Amino acid sequence: MVLYQRRYNILAKECTGFISIGNITAIVQSRRLTLFGHIAGMGDNTDAKRILSTLPPEDWRTRGRPRITWLSTIQQDLRSHNLTLPEAMDMAQNRSLWRILSMYGAMQS
């Protein structure tokens, strides 16, 4: 029994044109920065905040290509706003300012 039958070859660009959601990459970046601001605003004793602020040892390395982590993606997103990770952690304490900064990525197209 066939449950799914593909009838049309529709590209992702065409789908976004039909539903008009804009630039998906900017929306995902905005959501990532919003979640980062939420975690950065937590108390210092919470597990999520400790994991965010703890970096692996310098000599720790796996074989092959380095993995792309969530934190490295956040750092790349912050570079587009000319911020470093410690600066962003301090800026995220001001919720209204951080909300503007995180939404700026979605408006940028």
Summary of the structure (lengths in Angstrom):
residues: 109
radius of gyration: 18.5
end to end distance: 43.8
largest distance: 56.5
contacts: 219
relative contact order: 0.17
helix: 57%
strand: 0%
